[in-house]
Amino acid sequence: MAHTYHELKGKTIQELRELAKAAENQEAVQGYSQMNKEHLLPALCKALGVPIHEHHDVVGIDKPAIKAQIRELKKKRDAAMEAHDAGALKVVRRQIHRLNRQIRAHVAP
């Protein structure tokens, strides 16, 4: 049975310990009965081959292009900070914020 990080995170410590007991890779979860959830979860993910971080897919936009725009805007932001130009800094920071919000709005659940 394939598990996801989100699914494992929602389980109780007792359920995680039962999964660790039945895991193929016992070396990764050695000492599972003494571990708390914070330590058992990454060890169990390693034993089961589950990616530790959740990745969300962005649908409907070109995320790499938007990220490139954000990198350029961050350069402008740094230049505005060096020049002590509050007006330009505010404009650039708002643009970065809008682009980040655009990415977050298109994340598939």
N, C-alpha and C positions, 0 to 999 in steps of 0.2 A: 504494500500500500504506500503510495507516494504522499509525502506530507509537504506542506509549505511552511515557511517561517511564521507567517501570520497564524496559521492553524495551530502550530506548536506553542506559540506564545499565549494562545487562549486556553491552553490546557492547564490543569492543576499540576502541582508538583508531584502528586502521587501518580497521575497518568503519565507524566514525563519519566518518572522512575521505572514504571512498567515498560515503557518503550525502550528505555536504556537497557533494561534487563534482557529484552528480546533482541537487541541490536546485534548485527553481524560483527561489527568492529568494536569489540569489547575494550581494546586498548584506549580508544578515544574517550570512553565514558568510565574509565576506571575510577572507582570511588564514588559512583553515582548516588549511593545510598546516603552519603554524608554531604552531598552538594546541595546548595540552595538553588532556586530557580534561575537566578542571575548567572550562575556558573554552569549549571546543567544544560541550559538551553543552547549555548554555543557548542558545547561538547557533543550534545546530541545531534545538532545540525551537522557537525563534522562527521560523526559516525554514520549518519543516514545519507550524507551527500546532498544536503539541502543548503542552498545559498543562504547565508546569514542575513543579507540585506534584501529587502523587498525592492523590486524594480517595477516601476510603473511605466507603461507604454503611453506615449503621446500620440494622439490620433487627430488627423485633420490639419496639421500645420507642419512646417519644416523646422523642426527643433534645432538642428545644427546651424541653420542660417540665423535663427534668432539668437542662439548662443554666441555666434560670431559678432552679431550686432552688439550684444551686451559687452563683449570683450572690448570692442572699439569704444563704446560709451564709457567703460571704466577707465580707459586711457584718457578720455576727455575729462572725466571726473577728477582724476589725479592732477591733470594740468590745471583745472579750475581751482583745486585746493591749493596748489603751489602759488597760483596767481592771486589767491584770496578774493576770487570773484564769486560772491555769494549768489548772485543772480544766475550765472551760468551753471553753478553747482546745483542749484535747486532744479533747474530745467533738466539737466542730465540725470540727476537722481530720480526724477519723476519718470523719465523715459525708461530707465532701467527697471523701475518698479512696474510700469505698465507691461513691459515685455515679460517679466517674470510672472506676472498675473496671467498673461496670455498663455504661457506654457502650462501653468497650473490649471487653468480652465479647460485645457484639452487633454488632461490626464485621464486615461481609461481606468475605470475601477477594477 
